[in-house]
Amino acid sequence: EDRHPKNGASIEPPPGDIYENSPLVNFVYQESQEKMRIALREVRNRFGEKYPLVIAGEKVWTDKLTPSVNPSAPKEVVGYVAEAGIPEAERAVKAARAAFGKWSRTPFEERARLLEGAAAIMDRRRYELAALEVFEVGKPWAEADGDIREAIDFCRFYAERMRQIGRPRLTQDVPGEESYQHYWPRGVALVIAPWNFPIAILCGMVSAALVTGNTVIMKPSEQSIICGAMLMEIFQEAGVPPGVLNFLSGRGSVIGAHLVDHQDVDLIAFTGSREVGLRIWESAGITRPGQRELKRVVCEMGGKNPVIIDSDADLDEAITDSIYSAFGYQGQKCSALSRLILLDENYDRIMERLLSAARSLRVGNSEEPGIMVGPVIDEAAYKRIQEYIEIGKSEATLAYQAKEVPPEGYFIPPTIFTGVKPDMRIAREEIFGPVLSVIKVPDLDEAFEVANGTDYALTAGFFSRSPANIDRAKAEIEAGNVYVNRSCTGAIVGRHPFGGFKMSGGGTKAGGADYLLQFLLPRVVTENVTRHGFAPEEVPEYRDEFLWPQRR
């Protein structure tokens, strides 16, 4: 039996929390390894294919193609995508605006089913999509699969959340009056996504905008444009109407800046660097001639994330999780551990084990199974991280740097600095690479002070066996996601709503119960229902959607 009525018209309360996360692929099993190897071969056989822009449901080619290369082997071109300019950006805005009227009035159940259809397609193509990420952005196998799992989870979670908030809800039960609050979509949404979670974050922002009734212009990062083209294909296969989702690939400084400033863009969902995020935040505050709405900005930026290891911590747990948090996916996560804060009392003991664990890391081409540290994303990132390593050598003490890395590709060896002071550049600025700063403090008071002493507040970790100290960490650490006795990366949709504050973002929580509200406008409809002194005896808590009559 279908538990979701076709038009969502039931007056029964919405379903409860029936969402379940998708399982991860376990590459310990031979069958999973073989499926991944097959997928890698198949994706490699498609190297060099060309992909169009998609505007109003039509394929659009331009006179310029942008290549996307394999960071493990930069001479290999994974594929090409047509490069959009200002004319294509204008076409996309017009297409999205034209499609908004009908899509915004489409019953939420249909929009939810679109997301579930996309999730099913991603699940079916899971190994293929993971293999693409291995080649295009250098993700090791497990990290790539985790990204596809997160994209699937976003679609299914937001579909369920829309069902829970989609029906108008009674504000108060008052005789003679019915007052219902519900939500309208904002309009045209511009989604600008990063390359480090090239399908998950892109899909998360796009699916949230779509299920809430907005039309979308989707712009992936320039380093992950093939992943963006694949996601467009998936939503088209799932049945997204023409103009509701438009795919643009191009330079952020050209089409990104143009669209951010556009008077017909009502909402901007951005995940990326602090520098770009702050420019978007500032620009969105300027009202342009002809602008119909105050622009809403969903802005997720970077981090300089601390982990504190208390004097009584379980070191088996703390060392393993800290190594993974710092060096998983080459440290290219906004949630990655960047500052390890240790107490005088157990500093030497922890450092001995930390350095030993770092020596066990496998560095290499992400195409190989069992690799933990692959290449950084491109030449610009490679040069920037190397510059920070040189800064670290001048500021602090190089305690460890892996010696064996592949000769080809953008490989940075895992690097650990000690003798780091909180005011040093390597302790304050986001590096976004496999570089860990270790800071020694005399006591827990100073540990919390150092942890909170940056511009960022995204993730943080605390390892301890002391209930009193754990309670203190829960209360005092300034971060959007505080993790106790576990890694500070790997947020799971629904379970760990993700996002920070201060210079890490605007306080929104991707994968959280209230995330969809960022994409919606609240509206209250109040009616006097008294007729000659009589009023209905019962008023339902939920009522049908306020939908326009179907035109004949």
Secondary structure, DSSP 8 states (H G I E B T S, - for coil): --SS-TT----S----S---------TTSHHHHHHHHHHHHHHHHTTTEEE-EEETTEEE--S-EEEEEETTEEEEEEEEEE---HHHHHHHHHHHHHHHHHHHTS-HHHHHHHHHHHHHHHHHTHHHHHHHHHHHH---HHHHHHHHHHHHHHHHHHHHHHHHHSS-EES--BTTEEEEEEEEE-SEEEEE--SSSTTHHHHHHHHHHHHTT-EEEEE--GGGHHHHHHHHHHHHHHT--TTTEEE--S-IIIIIHHHHT-TT--EEEEES-HHHHHHHHHHHTS--TT--S--EEEEE----EEEEE-TT--HHHHHHHHHHHHHGGGG-STT-EEEEEEEGGGHHHHHHHHHHHHHT--BS-TTSTT-SB---SSHHHHHHHHHHHHHHHHHSEEEEE-----SSSS----EEEES--TTSHHHHS---SSEEEEEEESSHHHHHHHHT-SSEESEEEEE-S-HHHHHHHHHH---SEEEESS-S----TTTS-B--EETTBSS--BTSTTGGGGGEEEEEEEEE--BTTB--S---SB----------
